[in-house]
Amino acid sequence: MAQAQAVAVSPIQKTGGDVAFAIGIVIILSVLFLPIPPFLIDIGLAFSIAFSVLILMVALWIQRPLDFSSFPTILLIATMIRLSLNIATTRVILAEGHEGYTAAGHVIGGFSQMVMSGDFVIGVIVFLILVVVNFVVITKGATRIAEVGARFTLDAIPGKQMSIDADLSAGLIDEKTAQNRRKELEQESSFYGSMDGASKFVRGDAIAGLIITAINIFGGIVIGYSRHDMPIGEAADVFTKLSVGDGLVSQIPALIVSLAAGLLVSRGGNTGSTNVAVIGQLSNYPKALFVAAGLMFLLAVVPGLPFLPFTILGGAMAFGGWFIPRQLEQQNLLVRQNEEQALLEVQNKEKDSVKNILHTAEIELCLGKHVSARLLGSHQELAFRVGKIRKKFATQYGFVVPEIKVTDDFAVPDKSYQIRIHGTAIAANELRVGEVMVVTGSGNKPSVMGEEIREPAFGLPAVSVVESLTEELKREGFHPIDNVSVVLTHLSEVIRNNLPQLLSYKDMKALLDRLDPEYRKLADEICSNHMSYSGLQAVLKLLLAERVSIRNLHLILEAVAELAPHLRKTEQIVEHVRIRMAQQLCGDMTDNGVLRVLRLGNRWDLAFHQALKRDPKGDVVEFDIEPALLEEFSEQATKVIRKHLDAGTRFVLVTAPDARPYIRMIIERLFATLPVISHVEIAKGVEIQILGSIS
């Protein structure tokens, strides 16, 4: 029912085109049987020539062969038009040929006079040449190309169908696109199959034209001599000219249509009109034009050959070899400009879109107005050093931190800057523009005038001095720090303190994908049977939270694989991983090969041991310590640790294994950068220096 309605409202039905088409076919068939006056034959022959030229132009300008899929049908119609006109002209030539050269109409008479130049022998030779060119050269070649194209197209159908199904299954295309591609594939196979058969029409038409011409000549001479009492020579002259003129008028449209068929099937996989496919590809190689031009100039100076034609051709080719590359360069430049303009428009649209507003940078350094103006000349250096920071973190911690976005923000105070993680301001500081900073700690202070401040990254005592006194500070043995270094040092420390937040699930998957196949298989086995990928990410995050590098990811996976089948708690798995990585832990914490440690006193060892509440299996389930005792420990720990930190000593705090995570939670609120390890995490062979104890 739906199909009937679609047909009822189609444009063809509205305009009555289907009825007119049917009437046209009936007229072509009627010409085969009904006598046609000469003036109608002239109209029909002119229409045949115009129709063949139209077919050739369409074949030249279509973008791809499938766009002219109706060509086999049109070829059959054109062949029937020529054959019906051949029969009509044969009837008129044999019946009225004795009346003269225009008996079959002025089109045939005009062609006979123009092509034959009054001598029918010339006409016969030209006619035979046209038949040979059409039948042996163009038609035979087009037929072969159509046969091979049809065979290869049919052989390729299963593979193309599977490719479409694979793209659909992978989500690269939707169902509608897949249907369109299948339909196009069916049309392509049908088209090349039809072209294979349609090429036989052209060959048959050429043979029929040759036979009809021979019959016209022989029959006309017999009828003129026997029926109209014409001398044999006159009959031969008149009927040969009329027959050959009729053959020429038929063969010229046939040759044009054969050329159109050859152009169509020889296009192959080229897209675009024929002039683009042919002329464009020929002109893409200017060196070939120069070589051809050189050959033309060489032939021009050869004795006995005409100078002017070869010189003109050589000059034209040389000009083309010089002009075409410049034209192509201008076109490519215009294309690049258009692409850049389109990309800029897309970026502007994305910049102004709501989705872009919702997207936040993972790491962002926001500069105030005065700070940005001060660092404007150092932006290139700033970008270079930011890149070095990312490389340093990749080497030190085993994963690449996200891109660091440097922006100007009017919401930030003029002389300040902010460091944001996932859009949240984690740290901010006022930068003393035009001054340098000298970190003094608890040591001597410079003699020059300056203001006492705190270094933003570590909170150490420092002095801010005007930039003009830098050389004097260096003479006194101090190391002044410029504004860019202050900002980047602060940025590095903030990133180091927020490493767990910066290790995304995507980053973890990328790290696993870079492993050797055996370790990728181990990771898949762990995350398939014992824990999820998110659980493995949690293990890595807990390690990074204590600034433990995950660069040896294969060792971490081996340690996780040992304990994951037996334990589910992430914290317990992390403690086991730390023990397995004892060599790396101690290597990263030693100073000149010596591991300096600060111990807990016996009192605090006992206090923390009693604060651990265990279940019947012996596993720690709770940490319960009195607030007053916790406050006293914090005061004593701060006093001892601060003394060693102010002395510039690098050390670690050593505790019992079961209490280490809880002591770490207390210490990180007092000294975020101080490592806390257990006794079992000290690797064999490490030289230890005990600094003291908290007691």
C-alpha positions in Angstrom: 0.0 0.0 0.0 2.8 2.4 0.9 4.5 1.6 -2.4 1.4 2.3 -4.3 1.1 5.7 -2.6 4.7 6.4 -3.3 4.3 5.7 -7.0 1.1 7.7 -7.1 2.8 10.9 -5.9 6.1 10.5 -7.7 7.2 13.5 -9.9 7.3 11.2 -13.0 3.7 10.3 -12.6 2.7 13.9 -12.0 4.4 15.2 -15.2 3.3 12.2 -17.3 6.9 11.4 -18.3 6.3 7.6 -18.1 3.6 7.9 -20.8 5.8 10.0 -23.0 8.6 7.6 -22.6 6.4 4.7 -23.6 5.1 6.6 -26.6 8.7 7.3 -27.7 9.5 3.6 -27.6 6.4 2.8 -29.7 7.4 5.4 -32.3 10.9 3.8 -32.6 9.3 0.5 -33.2 6.8 2.0 -35.7 9.7 3.4 -37.8 10.8 -0.2 -38.4 7.5 -0.9 -40.3 6.0 2.4 -41.5 7.3 4.5 -44.4 8.8 7.8 -43.3 9.1 10.9 -45.4 12.6 12.4 -46.0 12.1 15.5 -43.8 11.2 13.3 -40.8 14.3 11.2 -41.5 16.4 14.4 -41.4 14.8 15.2 -38.0 15.5 11.6 -36.7 19.1 11.6 -37.9 19.8 15.0 -36.3 18.2 13.8 -33.1 20.4 10.6 -33.2 23.6 12.8 -33.5 22.4 15.2 -30.7 21.4 12.3 -28.4 24.9 10.6 -28.8 26.7 13.9 -28.1 24.5 14.3 -24.9 25.5 10.8 -23.8 29.2 11.6 -24.3 29.0 14.9 -22.3 27.3 13.2 -19.4 29.9 10.4 -19.4 32.6 13.1 -19.3 31.2 15.1 -16.4 29.8 12.5 -14.0 31.8 12.1 -10.7 31.8 8.3 -10.7 30.6 5.6 -13.1 27.7 4.6 -10.8 26.2 8.0 -11.2 25.3 7.0 -14.8 23.9 3.6 -13.9 21.2 3.9 -16.6 23.8 3.9 -19.3 23.1 0.3 -20.5 19.4 1.1 -21.0 20.2 4.4 -22.7 22.7 2.5 -24.9 20.0 0.0 -26.0 17.6 2.8 -26.8 20.3 4.7 -28.8 21.1 1.5 -30.7 17.4 0.9 -31.5 17.0 4.5 -32.7 19.9 4.2 -35.2 18.8 0.7 -36.4 15.2 2.0 -37.0 16.5 5.0 -38.8 18.8 2.7 -40.9 15.8 0.6 -42.0 13.8 3.8 -42.8 16.6 5.2 -44.8 17.2 1.9 -46.6 13.5 1.9 -47.6 13.7 5.5 -48.9 17.1 4.9 -50.7 15.9 1.8 -52.5 12.5 3.4 -53.4 13.5 6.9 -54.2 17.2 6.8 -54.8 16.9 7.2 -58.6 15.6 10.7 -58.1 19.1 12.0 -57.0 21.5 12.6 -54.1 18.9 14.2 -51.9 16.3 11.5 -52.3 16.9 10.2 -48.7 16.9 13.6 -47.2 19.3 16.5 -47.0 21.3 15.1 -43.9 22.4 12.0 -45.8 23.0 14.1 -49.0 25.0 16.7 -47.1 27.2 14.1 -45.4 27.8 12.3 -48.7 29.0 15.5 -50.4 31.0 16.8 -47.4 32.9 13.6 -46.5 33.2 12.0 -50.0 34.1 15.2 -51.8 32.2 14.0 -54.9 34.0 10.6 -55.1 32.2 7.6 -53.6 35.5 5.7 -53.3 36.7 8.2 -50.7 33.4 7.8 -48.9 33.7 4.0 -48.9 37.3 4.2 -47.5 36.3 6.7 -44.8 33.3 4.6 -43.9 35.3 1.4 -43.6 37.9 3.2 -41.4 35.2 4.4 -39.1 33.8 0.9 -38.8 37.2 -0.5 -38.0 38.0 2.1 -35.4 34.6 1.6 -33.8 34.4 -2.1 -34.0 38.1 -3.2 -33.5 39.5 -0.5 -31.3 37.0 1.3 -29.1 34.2 -1.3 -28.8 36.5 -4.3 -28.4 38.6 -2.5 -25.7 35.5 -1.3 -23.8 34.0 -4.8 -24.0 37.1 -6.3 -22.4 37.3 -3.7 -19.7 33.6 -4.3 -18.9 34.1 -8.0 -18.7 37.0 -7.8 -16.3 35.3 -5.1 -14.2 32.2 -7.2 -13.9 34.2 -10.2 -12.9 36.3 -8.4 -10.3 33.2 -6.6 -8.9 31.3 -9.8 -8.4 34.3 -11.5 -6.8 34.8 -8.6 -4.4 31.1 -8.5 -3.2 31.5 -11.0 -0.3 34.6 -9.2 1.1 32.8 -5.8 0.8 29.7 -7.2 2.5 31.9 -8.5 5.4 33.6 -5.1 5.7 30.3 -3.3 6.0 29.1 -5.8 8.6 32.4 -5.4 10.5 32.1 -1.6 10.5 28.5 -1.9 11.7 29.5 -4.2 14.5 32.3 -2.0 15.6 30.0 1.0 15.7 31.9 2.9 13.0 28.7 3.3 11.0 25.0 3.2 11.9 22.3 1.0 10.4 21.1 3.5 7.9 24.6 4.0 6.5 25.1 0.3 6.3 21.9 -0.1 4.3 23.0 2.7 1.9 26.4 1.1 1.4 24.8 -2.3 0.7 22.4 -0.8 -1.7 25.3 1.0 -3.5 27.2 -2.3 -3.6 24.3 -4.0 -5.3 23.9 -1.2 -7.8 27.6 -1.3 -8.6 27.6 -5.1 -9.3 24.4 -4.7 -11.3 25.9 -1.8 -13.3 29.1 -3.6 -14.3 27.2 -6.7 -15.2 24.8 -4.7 -17.4 27.8 -2.9 -19.0 29.3 -6.3 -19.9 26.2 -7.2 -21.8 25.5 -3.7 -23.1 28.9 -3.5 -24.8 27.6 -6.3 -27.2 24.9 -3.8 -28.4 27.7 -1.6 -29.8 29.5 -4.4 -31.5 26.3 -5.7 -33.1 25.4 -2.1 -34.2 28.7 -1.8 -36.0 28.3 -5.1 -37.8 24.7 -4.3 -38.6 25.7 -0.9 -40.1 28.3 -2.6 -42.3 25.9 -5.2 -43.6 23.1 -2.6 -44.1 25.4 -0.4 -46.2 26.5 -3.3 -48.3 22.9 -4.3 -48.9 21.9 -0.8 -49.8 24.7 -0.5 -52.4 24.0 -3.9 -54.0 20.3 -3.6 -53.8 20.2 0.0 -55.0 22.4 -0.7 -58.1 20.1 -3.7 -59.0 16.9 -1.7 -58.5 18.2 1.4 -60.4 19.5 -0.6 -63.3 16.5 -3.0 -63.6 13.6 -1.0 -62.5 14.4 2.6 -63.4 16.5 2.0 -66.5 19.6 3.8 -65.1 23.0 3.2 -66.6 25.0 0.8 -64.5 27.7 3.5 -63.8 25.1 6.2 -62.8 23.2 3.7 -60.6 26.5 2.7 -58.9 27.5 6.3 -58.3 24.1 7.5 -56.9 23.2 4.5 -54.7 26.8 4.1 -53.4 26.9 7.8 -52.4 23.5 7.5 -50.7 24.3 4.2 -49.0 27.7 5.4 -47.8 26.2 8.7 -46.6 23.6 6.8 -44.7 26.3 4.6 -43.2 28.4 7.6 -42.2 25.4 9.3 -40.5 24.8 6.1 -38.6 28.4 5.3 -37.7 29.3 8.8 -36.4 26.7 8.6 -33.5 27.7 5.0 -33.0 31.3 6.0 -32.6 30.4 8.8 -30.2 28.3 6.4 -28.0 31.1 3.8 -28.1 33.6 6.4 -26.9 31.2 7.3 -24.1 31.0 3.6 -23.1 34.7 3.3 -23.2 35.2 6.4 -21.0 32.6 5.1 -18.6 34.0 1.6 -18.0 37.7 2.8 -18.0 37.2 5.3 -15.2 37.9 2.5 -12.6 38.2 3.9 -9.1 38.7 7.5 -10.1 36.3 10.1 -8.7 35.5 13.4 -10.2 34.8 14.4 -13.7 36.9 12.9 -16.5 38.8 16.2 -17.1 39.8 16.3 -13.4 40.8 12.6 -13.4 42.8 12.7 -16.7 44.2 16.3 -17.0 44.8 16.6 -13.3 46.8 13.4 -13.1 48.8 14.2 -16.2 49.7 17.7 -14.9 50.7 16.4 -11.5 54.2 15.6 -12.8 55.8 18.8 -14.2 59.1 16.9 -14.8 57.3 14.8 -17.4 56.2 17.9 -19.2 59.7 19.3 -19.3 61.1 16.0 -20.7 58.3 16.0 -23.4 59.1 19.6 -24.2 62.8 18.8 -24.6 61.9 16.0 -27.0 59.7 18.4 -29.0 62.5 21.0 -29.3 64.9 18.2 -30.3 62.6 17.0 -33.1 62.1 20.7 -34.2 65.8 20.9 -35.2 66.0 17.6 -36.9 66.6 18.1 -40.6 63.5 17.4 -42.7 61.0 17.9 -39.9 58.8 21.0 -39.7 60.2 23.5 -37.2 57.1 25.5 -36.2 54.7 22.7 -35.0 57.2 21.0 -32.7 58.5 24.4 -31.4 54.9 25.5 -30.5 54.2 22.2 -28.7 57.5 22.2 -26.9 56.9 25.8 -25.7 53.4 24.9 -24.5 54.6 21.9 -22.6 57.5 23.9 -21.0 55.2 26.7 -20.0 52.9 24.1 -18.5 55.7 22.5 -16.5 56.6 26.0 -15.2 53.1 27.3 -14.6 51.3 24.2 -13.2 53.4 23.8 -10.0 52.9 27.4 -9.1 49.1 27.1 -9.7 49.0 24.0 -7.6 50.9 25.7 -4.8 48.4 28.6 -4.8 45.6 26.1 -4.7 47.1 24.2 -1.9 47.8 27.4 0.0 44.2 28.4 -0.4 43.0 25.0 0.7 45.3 25.2 3.8 44.0 28.6 4.6 40.4 27.4 4.3 41.2 24.4 6.5 42.9 26.6 9.1 39.9 29.0 9.0 37.5 26.2 9.4 39.5 24.7 12.3 39.6 28.2 14.0 35.9 28.5 13.7 35.4 25.1 15.2 37.7 25.9 18.0 35.9 29.2 18.7 32.6 27.4 18.7 34.0 24.8 21.1 35.5 27.5 23.2 32.1 29.3 23.6 30.1 26.1 24.0 28.6 25.0 27.3 30.4 21.6 27.1 33.8 23.4 26.9 32.8 25.5 30.0 32.1 22.2 31.9 35.6 20.9 31.0 38.2 21.7 33.5 42.0 21.4 33.2 43.5 18.8 35.5 46.5 21.0 36.4 46.2 24.8 35.9 48.5 27.6 36.9 46.5 30.8 37.0 48.5 34.1 37.0 47.3 37.5 38.2 47.5 40.5 35.9 50.8 41.9 37.3 52.4 38.5 37.6 51.4 37.6 34.0 52.8 40.9 32.7 56.0 40.3 34.6 56.4 36.7 33.3 55.2 37.6 29.8 58.8 37.8 28.5 59.5 34.5 30.2 56.5 32.6 28.8 58.7 30.6 26.4 61.0 29.7 29.2 58.0 29.0 31.5 56.6 26.6 28.9 59.9 24.9 28.4 60.5 24.4 32.2 56.9 23.2 32.7 57.6 20.5 30.0 60.8 19.6 31.9 58.8 19.3 35.1 56.5 16.7 33.5 59.5 14.7 32.2 61.0 14.8 35.7 57.8 13.4 37.3 57.5 10.8 34.6 61.1 9.6 35.3 60.7 9.8 39.1 57.2 8.5 39.7 56.6 6.3 36.6 53.7 8.0 35.0 53.1 11.2 32.9 51.2 13.8 34.8 48.6 15.7 32.8 49.2 18.8 30.7 49.9 21.9 32.8 47.7 24.7 31.6 49.1 28.3 32.2 46.4 30.9 32.0 45.6 34.5 33.0 42.7 34.9 35.4 41.3 38.3 36.4 39.7 36.7 39.5 43.2 36.1 40.9 44.7 39.1 42.7 47.1 41.1 40.6 50.3 40.1 42.3 49.3 36.5 43.1 49.0 33.2 41.4 46.9 30.1 42.0 47.6 26.4 41.4 44.4 24.4 40.7 43.9 20.7 40.5 40.7 19.6 38.7 39.4 23.2 38.8 39.9 23.5 42.6 42.5 26.0 44.0 44.9 23.9 46.0 47.5 26.6 46.7 48.0 30.3 46.2 50.7 32.8 46.9 51.5 36.4 46.5 54.6 36.8 44.2 56.9 39.7 44.9 57.3 41.0 41.4 60.8 42.5 40.7 62.4 40.8 43.8 64.4 37.6 44.3 64.0 35.2 47.2 66.8 33.8 49.5 65.9 30.7 51.5 67.7 31.1 54.9 66.1 28.5 57.1 67.6 28.8 60.6 71.0 30.0 59.2 72.5 33.4 58.6 70.6 36.1 56.8 72.0 38.4 54.1 73.3 41.8 55.1 71.3 43.6 52.4 67.9 45.0 53.3 65.1 42.6 52.7 61.7 41.5 54.0 61.3 38.2 55.9 58.8 35.8 54.2 58.0 32.1 54.0 59.0 30.1 51.0 55.7 28.9 49.5 56.6 25.3 48.6 58.0 24.1 51.9 57.2 26.9 54.3 60.9 27.6 55.1 62.0 31.0 56.4 63.3 33.2 53.6 64.1 36.8 52.7 62.8 38.8 49.7 65.3 41.2 48.2 65.0 43.6 45.3 66.3 42.1 42.1 69.1 44.7 41.6 71.0 43.3 44.6 71.3 39.8 43.1 75.0 40.1 42.5 75.7 41.2 46.0 73.7 38.3 47.4 75.8 35.9 45.3 79.0 37.5 46.6 77.8 36.8 50.1 77.4 33.1 49.2 73.6 33.0 48.9 71.6 31.6 46.0 68.9 34.0 45.0 65.7 32.5 43.4 63.9 34.3 40.6 60.2 34.6 40.3 59.8 31.9 37.7 61.7 29.4 39.8 59.6 30.3 42.9 56.4 29.6 41.0 57.6 26.4 39.4 59.1 25.0 42.6 55.7 25.7 44.3 53.9 24.1 41.4 56.2 21.0 41.5 55.5 20.5 45.2 51.8 20.9 44.8 51.8 18.3 42.0 53.9 15.9 44.2 51.4 16.3 47.1 48.5 15.5 44.7 49.8 12.6 42.7 47.0 10.2 43.6 44.4 12.6 42.2 46.3 12.9 39.0 46.6 9.2 38.3 43.4 8.6 36.3 41.9 5.3 35.3 42.9 6.1 31.7 46.5 6.7 32.8 46.6 3.4 34.6 45.3 1.5 31.5 48.0 3.3 29.4 50.7 2.1 31.9 49.4 -1.4 31.7 49.3 -1.4 27.9 53.0 -0.4 27.7 54.0 -3.5 29.7 55.4 -6.6 28.2 52.8 -9.1 27.0 53.4 -11.5 30.0 52.8 -8.7 32.5 49.7 -7.5 30.6 48.4 -11.1 30.9 49.3 -11.1 34.6 47.3 -7.8 35.1 44.3 -9.2 33.3 44.4 -12.3 35.4 44.6 -10.3 38.7 41.8 -8.0 37.7 39.6 -10.8 36.3 39.8 -13.2 39.2 40.7 -11.3 42.4 40.2 -7.6 42.1 39.0 -5.0 39.7 41.0 -2.5 37.7 39.7 0.2 40.0 41.1 -1.8 42.9 44.5 -2.0 41.2 44.3 1.8 40.6 43.6 2.3 44.3 46.8 0.3 45.2 48.8 2.6 42.9 47.1 5.7 44.3 48.0 4.7 47.9 51.6 4.2 46.9 51.7 7.6 45.2 50.1 9.2 48.2 53.3 8.4 50.2 55.4 9.5 47.2 56.4 5.9 46.4 57.3 5.6 42.7 55.3 3.2 40.5 58.0 3.1 37.8 58.6 -0.6 38.5 55.1 -1.5 37.7 56.0 -5.1 36.9 57.3 -5.6 40.5 54.1 -4.1 41.9 52.0 -6.5 39.8 54.0 -9.5 41.1 53.5 -8.4 44.7 49.8 -7.8 44.2 49.4 -11.2 42.6 51.0 -12.9 45.6 48.5 -11.4 48.1 45.4 -10.6 46.1 44.0 -14.2 46.2 44.1 -14.2 50.0 43.3 -10.6 51.0 40.7 -8.1 49.8 41.7 -5.0 51.8 43.6 -2.5 49.7 45.6 -1.2 52.6 47.0 -4.7 53.5 47.9 -5.3 49.9 49.8 -2.0 49.8 51.8 -2.9 52.9 52.8 -6.1 51.3 53.8 -4.3 48.1 55.9 -1.9 50.1 57.8 -4.8 51.7 58.5 -6.3 48.3 59.7 -2.9 47.1 62.0 -2.3 50.0 65.1 -2.0 47.9 63.5 0.8 45.8 62.1 2.5 48.9 65.4 2.7 50.6 67.3 3.6 47.4 65.0 6.6 46.9 65.4 7.7 50.5 69.1 7.4 51.1 71.4 10.3 51.2 74.9 9.5 49.8 74.2 5.8 50.3 73.2 6.3 54.0 69.7 5.9 55.3 69.2 8.2 58.2 66.4 7.1 60.5 64.4 8.6 63.4 62.8 6.0 65.7 59.9 5.9 68.0 60.8 5.6 71.7 59.7 2.5 73.7 56.8 4.4 75.2 55.3 5.3 71.9 55.9 1.9 70.4 53.9 0.4 73.3 51.2 3.1 73.1 50.5 2.6 69.5 50.7 -1.2 69.8 48.0 -1.1 72.6 45.9 1.3 70.4 45.5 -1.4 67.7 42.3 -3.4 68.2 42.3 -6.8 66.5 39.7 -9.4 65.6 40.0 -13.1 66.7 42.1 -13.8 63.5 44.7 -11.2 64.6 43.9 -8.7 61.9 43.8 -5.0 62.9 40.2 -3.7 62.7 40.5 -0.4 64.6 43.0 2.2 65.8 41.8 3.6 69.2 44.1 6.0 71.0 43.2 8.6 73.6 43.1 12.2 72.3 45.3 13.5 75.0 48.0 10.9 74.3 47.7 11.7 70.5 48.2 15.4 71.2 51.2 14.7 73.4 52.8 12.6 70.7 52.2 15.3 68.1 53.9 17.9 70.3 57.0 15.7 71.0 57.2 14.5 67.3 57.0 18.1 66.0 59.8 19.2 68.4 62.2 16.5 67.4 61.4 16.4 63.7 61.5 20.2 63.3 65.0 20.2 64.8 66.4 17.8 62.2 64.5 19.5 59.3 65.9 22.9 60.2 69.3 21.4 60.1 68.7 20.3 56.5 69.0 16.6 57.3 67.2 14.1 55.1 65.8 11.2 57.1 62.9 8.8 57.5 60.7 7.8 60.5 60.8 4.1 61.3 57.9 2.3 63.2 56.5 -1.1 63.8 54.9 -2.7 60.7 51.4 -3.0 62.0 51.3 0.6 63.3 53.0 2.2 60.3 49.8 3.2 58.3 48.3 4.9 61.4 51.4 6.8 62.4 51.8 7.9 58.8 48.2 9.4 59.0 49.3 11.4 62.0 52.7 12.5 60.7 51.4 13.6 57.2 49.3 16.3 58.9 52.3 17.7 60.6 55.0 17.1 58.0 53.5 16.0 54.6 56.9 15.2 53.0 58.4 13.1 55.8 58.5 9.4 54.8 57.3 6.8 57.3 58.6 3.2 56.9 58.5 0.1 59.0 61.4 -2.1 60.2 60.6 -4.7 57.5 60.8 -2.2 54.7 64.6 -1.6 55.3 66.4 -3.5 52.6 69.3 -5.7 53.3 72.7 -4.2 53.0 71.6 -0.6 53.5 73.8 1.5 55.7 71.7 3.0 58.5 72.5 6.0 60.7 70.2 6.5 63.7 69.6 10.2 64.4 67.6 9.6 67.6 64.1 8.8 68.8 60.8 10.4 69.8 60.5 9.7 73.5 
